[in-house]
Amino acid sequence: MKTDVAVIGGGPAGLAAAMEAKKHAKVTLIERNEELGGILQQCIHHGFGNFIFGEALTGPEYAEHFIEALEGVDVLLNTTVLEIDKNKRMLLSGPDGVFEMEAKAIILAMGCRERTRTQIFIPGTRPAGVYTAGTAQRLINIEGVMPGKHIVILGSGDVGLIMARRLTLEGAKVEGVYEIMPKPGGLTRNIVQCLHDFDIPLHLSHTVVEIVGKKRLEGVFVAKVDKNFKPIEETKRFVPCDTLILAVGLIPENELTKKTGIELDSVTAGPVVDEGMETSMEGIFACGNVVHVHDLVDDVSLSAIIAGREAAKHANGEKTERRKIKVKAGENVRYVVPQIINGRDMEEITFYFRVKNEMRNVVTRLIVDGEVRKEKRELIVKPPEMVRLKVKGELVKNANSISIEVKKVA
Amino acid sequence: MRVEKKVEKYAKRRGWKVKARTEDGILYLEGEVPSYKEYVEIGRYAGKQKNVEGVVNRLKYKGKKEEKRKEGRNEIIGEADVVIIGGGVTGCMIARELSKYKLDIILVEKAEDVACGATKANNAMVHTGIGEKMGTLKQKLCVEGHKMYEELSKQLDFPYEKNGMWIILTKDSFADMPIPSFLGNFIARFIIPRIILRRAKKLGIPMYIVKRKELLKEEPNVTSRALVAVYSPTYGVTSPYLFTIALAENAIDNGVKIMLETEVVDMITEGGEVKEVVTDKGRIKARYVINAAGIYADKVAEMAEAREYTIHPKKGSTLIFDKDYGNYIKHSMTILKFPRTEHYKGGGAMLTLERNIQLGPTLMEVEDREDTSVKAAEIEQIFSHFSLLLPDLPRKGVIAYFAGLRAATFTEDFIIRRAKKVRNFIHVAGIQSPGLAAAPAVAKMVVGLLKESGLEMVEKEDFNPYRKANVVIRELSIEERKKMVEKDARYGKIVCRCEGVTEGEIVDAIHGKIGATNIDAIKRRTRAGMGRCQGSFCLPHVAKIISRETGIPLEKIKKNGNGSNLFVGKAKCLLEEKNEN
């Protein structure tokens, strides 16, 4: 089988990438599940699409906008990409068989996965009733089963908050949301709408220190943590519950990327990409949460549109510059995407980055060849919230050194 | 001094009231000690005495739980020449061995599957016997059992590899001993390897010394403090649960009846013989009974009025690493550290067949026979101990941890013999490491004991030694994979992305000889859920497939046995409950 652009993953990133790429090339969209939409299909709450569509949609509605626009795209469902080689030949497995596919360009859009209780080293037993938030959400919203009755949630990121509300609406008792950091991880609007409105207590600087229960979860020990996030023994107490929901972070899913030999960024755990979302391997692009974990699906879609457009260009034989200028993460910046500027012809480039520490009254700055070329005021920047800096493409096209920094306003 | 007096004196000096009594080589302890710790301490002291064949520890202590036995059911549900109690690797190996003979055999297991106790929670090593105490029964059986694996794995189609093992001595090997470091290093480098080699020669185990430079060339991630290694090329690794399932399936093919979720609660004895085994499902008439009940072997022996030992569980916890670190080491390895902890090989970095590194196991006395929790302190202990071996193995590589309970007796060696006073009851107790490696030899020994006790054993002409495993799609060539998908499209659909398990394989497991109808049983048979996401993605899919194939409603699917329901009901069930109230 041959195609121009193969998109791996039919979630928000893959959908937008396919929608964009098909305007210019023949596109095949490969999805391992039985339907398109990825995580959006289980996100039945609203709040998606404020940026792109100017209205708050539910997850399935947001997905539908893109799915409707896929006409002409070959969609392979229930199909997994097992391998990619350097010549962009892929090995696929699905109900139609195990077969090879050759593409002129490939877009990686596999999304991310959830961290488990092991990855944060919660000790204890291994009973039924311990779920990651995404799994619990799928169980209720798609499979139609209720994971539990008395719930403890660890992690106050948006997924954890949304699940606190969802479980409450389904009649479960959420005993509390526990957060190891001294500040909540999710958006303020979610703290208000998901916890305050339902009188669900939020315990900051607390964590789960042991899982108890032989067959089904019987409860968890929780404790306050000190400045170094070490549990304080004297504050340890038992919270009876039959379900523990873990919303303790997401990791870009780059098994395939790694196997293919594409360069990964050790901070984002995703591939290093340039301003056109191309990875270190020519003709292989990446977008969405596979590159770095986003806060908003709108940003995922935007990155995918760039990837779709540039991948189609590549498939059509257009040559691009490869200047390979690294974007440096300067003062109070943990990472920046894109990590590389190659000097593509682009009208605009948005730098996405996360800060190391919370700061108020700051300017975010683009520095090119030692000069400040763009500045933007921000009232507050904090590690859980992604920061954007949109600049004109020509500002960096011929740069020899680029960095992004966050500075306090004097 | 007589053993009883010695033990009583030991207790008296510590202010504990203990009465000791010996009968037929069995030492019985009665009285009271302050806590479980002392209960274990004196039991171990008693177990070390010469000519003690078993220690029955009946000491009371504060907080000791009184046990309630489950109710038995009265109806007769079976009759057999041999009833085997326990479906771990030992029980299933015995069942398979006995199925070569013209005998009616019933194996009863209280859990919902075979291999659910210590079998599933050990580190899969098929030891050669070099790590065991010289002259022990367990060493003898380990050496013999290890040699039988190759043939068994061919007959029964379960995975087995001789991946080899490093025994490594480092500058830390004698660091805790009260001797100068130059002397410790000298002993570690020149004396210990030679002692090991001499033992290996005696046991017929091929081993050789590897110099530091060569070791570090071969294993660059091993600590640079390494001094020398002894390499054992024939050290094996298997999958303990796949092996046990293979044994059970082959036993079934040869006429053995396996009764799962059947718990032995009592025995009916008469004139020094067991007549019937009483279970929570009904009574089974038995001519001979084999006690392979693992962690509960002493309780089962008590039911037969043949209590000759007490089990004190020793927990072992293990960390499992992502297979991304599969090439971090080439072979399994252990570090020798002195002084040696009694009855503990020390664990190591052990590679599974799928090349997941396992760090551990630890060693910890626990009172509760179901306590398989992994404590924070154990996790830290594992990291700090094994950083002496692999200093840079990153914490973030861990994908899971688990614990198992070793069914240790106070005499520590295996107890495989006819009961002293019950004619038709055979103990196969105290089976801890190297119980997996020894299992084939243990089963042979049990055949001998049955013959000795008068059971007539005639070999079957139609015994079928072969059993075929289900297909493992990820291990096939592309051409073979294509053929499988043509045959059945479900072999194309990948359900567990981390381990590459297809829907077809899950369906095969559900409809296997011992059908897997819960998440963990599927996991053991197919690896679905064993990878880095630990089932976050595949759990809903696997549950749905089980439901579809078995007709069990989705909301009733379990993680493993009774009480492990994954869900409380259908969505909206709690709202309906509220409305009703």
Contacts between the chains, C-beta under 8 A, distances in Angstrom:
chain1	res1	chain2	res2	distance
A	32	B	494	6.5
A	32	B	497	6.7
A	78	B	492	7.6
A	78	B	493	4.9
A	79	B	492	7.9
A	80	B	494	4.3
A	80	B	497	6.8
A	82	B	500	7.5
A	91	B	478	6.9
A	93	B	481	7.1
A	93	B	485	7.3
A	93	B	492	5.2
A	93	B	493	7.8
A	93	B	494	5.9
A	93	B	502	7.6
A	94	B	492	4.9
A	94	B	493	6.6
A	95	B	485	7.4
A	95	B	489	3.8
A	95	B	490	7.4
A	95	B	492	4.9
A	95	B	493	5.5
A	96	B	485	7.8
A	96	B	489	7.4
A	96	B	492	6.9
A	97	B	482	5.9
A	97	B	485	4.8
A	97	B	486	6.7
A	97	B	492	6.1
A	98	B	478	6.1
A	98	B	481	4.4
A	98	B	482	4.8
A	98	B	485	5.5
A	98	B	492	6.4
A	99	B	482	7.6
A	113	B	532	7.9
A	113	B	533	5.2
A	113	B	536	6.5
A	113	B	537	6.9
A	114	B	533	7.3
A	114	B	536	5.4
A	116	B	399	7.6
A	116	B	533	6.8
A	116	B	534	4.6
A	116	B	536	6.5
A	117	B	534	8.0
A	118	B	398	5.8
A	118	B	399	5.8
A	118	B	400	5.2
A	118	B	401	6.4
A	118	B	534	6.5
A	119	B	396	7.1
A	119	B	398	7.3
A	119	B	399	7.6
A	121	B	376	7.5
A	121	B	379	6.0
A	121	B	395	7.7
A	121	B	398	7.4
A	123	B	373	7.0
A	123	B	374	5.3
A	123	B	375	5.3
A	123	B	376	4.4
A	123	B	378	7.6
A	123	B	379	6.3
A	124	B	373	5.1
A	124	B	374	6.8
A	125	B	372	6.3
A	125	B	373	4.5
A	125	B	374	7.9
A	126	B	372	7.7
A	126	B	402	6.8
A	127	B	559	7.3
A	127	B	564	6.8
A	128	B	558	6.9
A	128	B	559	3.7
A	128	B	560	7.7
A	128	B	564	4.4
A	128	B	565	6.3
A	128	B	566	5.2
A	129	B	566	7.7
A	131	B	536	7.9
A	132	B	536	4.6
A	134	B	536	6.8
A	135	B	536	5.0
A	135	B	537	7.6
A	135	B	539	6.1
A	135	B	540	6.7
A	138	B	540	5.5
A	139	B	540	5.9
A	139	B	567	7.0
A	140	B	571	5.4
A	142	B	540	7.5
A	143	B	540	5.2
A	143	B	543	7.7
A	143	B	544	6.8
A	143	B	554	6.6
A	144	B	554	7.7
A	144	B	570	5.9
A	144	B	571	4.5
A	145	B	554	5.7
A	145	B	555	4.8
A	145	B	566	7.8
A	145	B	567	4.2
A	145	B	569	7.3
A	145	B	570	6.0
A	145	B	571	6.1
A	146	B	555	7.5
A	146	B	567	5.8
A	146	B	568	5.1
A	146	B	569	5.3
A	146	B	570	6.7
A	146	B	571	5.4
A	146	B	572	7.7
A	146	B	573	5.5
A	146	B	574	6.2
A	147	B	566	7.3
A	147	B	567	5.9
A	147	B	568	7.3
A	148	B	567	7.8
A	148	B	568	5.7
A	149	B	568	5.2
A	149	B	574	6.3
A	170	B	571	6.4
A	170	B	572	7.0
A	170	B	574	6.0
A	170	B	575	6.6
A	171	B	572	7.7
A	171	B	573	7.8
A	171	B	574	3.0
A	171	B	575	4.2
A	171	B	577	7.0
A	171	B	578	5.5
A	172	B	574	5.8
A	209	B	376	7.0
A	210	B	373	7.6
A	210	B	375	7.8
A	210	B	376	7.4
A	211	B	373	7.8
A	212	B	373	7.6
A	214	B	370	5.8
A	214	B	563	7.6
A	215	B	559	7.6
A	215	B	560	7.2
A	215	B	561	6.5
A	215	B	562	7.1
A	215	B	563	3.6
A	215	B	564	4.0
A	216	B	563	5.9
A	216	B	564	5.8
A	216	B	565	6.3
A	242	B	568	7.3
A	255	B	497	7.9
A	255	B	498	7.8
A	258	B	324	7.9
